[in-house]
Amino acid sequence: MTVIQYDINNVKFAVIHEENKILIYMDVNKEIKINKEIKDGITYMDINKEIKDGIIRKIIICKTKISLYICNAIVETKNRIITEDFLKNIYMEVVEASDNVI
């Protein structure tokens, strides 16, 4: 396993290369409003939502006294060539898709 970290426009990404897949762990920091009961602290949600460049596997939701927000996401991709532009596109896809999956 190999991990390569990126910091693009103050968004942190960790690209994890495993044997048969590549996982991208990223900051999101998007405020959300949902009707589901969320415990204090951090909640991990299995999503498995297909997007153009991969599959959103998990969304990590953080609860504060003020609001709820998506603090991180984990995306699996088959793309072997990871560039800054690719990571920016993945980030935008996750932000757009998050409205529909929670």
C-alpha positions, 0 to 999 in steps of 0.5 A: 500500500502506498499513500500520496498526499495532496493539498489543493486549494486548502483541500487535503487529499490522501490517495491510497494505492492498494493492490486492485484499487485506489481510494481517495480520502478527502476533506469536504467541509460542506454544511448539510441539513438532514432529518436522520438522527446523528450522534454527537461527534462523528458518524460514518455513512456507507453510501456506495453511490456511483459518480462519473470518476468512481464510487463514493464509498463513505461519507463522514458526517461531523456534528457540532453544536452549531450544525452538521457537515460532511467533513470527509469522503472516501471515493474508490476509483479505477483511474490509475493516473491521479492528477490535481485536475482529477482530484478537483473533479472528484471533489466537485462530484462528491459535493454535487452528489452529496445533496442526493445521497444523504 
